Amino acid sequence: MSTENKSQLHKRIGRFRISRNLLWRFPEKLREIFDLVVVLEAQMKWEFDSVEYLAISDFFEEVPDGVAAPEYQISTVFDANGLVKANLVK
């Protein structure tokens, strides 16, 4: 990563939620997501039964100063044995 990209990482901010069910049942599969981000804040959102994360990542789009962090989704793939893959989706 170039020095220019590193200095702009703080502008690549986003929010995403992961259900408590996924966090408890498949933490090892969710590591693929957490390897991509630096979590700045985590809050339990009882109304969604999930944890909402505010994070920075090269994966996220740059956000201008003063603009709220956009929300990203978690895409999951299951088979008969459980969770196979989890990804962040723009």
RAWO-V823973 format. One record per helix or strand of 2 or more residues. SS is the DSSP state (2 for helix, 1 for strand). FROM is the first residue (numbers start at 1). LEN is the number of residues. If there is no record, write none. Layout:
ss->[SS & SS]
from->[FROM & FROM]
len->[LEN & LEN]
This chain:
ss->[2 & 1 & 2 & 2 & 1 & 1 & 1 & 1 & 1]
from->[3 & 13 & 20 & 27 & 38 & 50 & 70 & 73 & 82]
len->[9 & 7 & 6 & 8 & 8 & 7 & 2 & 7 & 8]
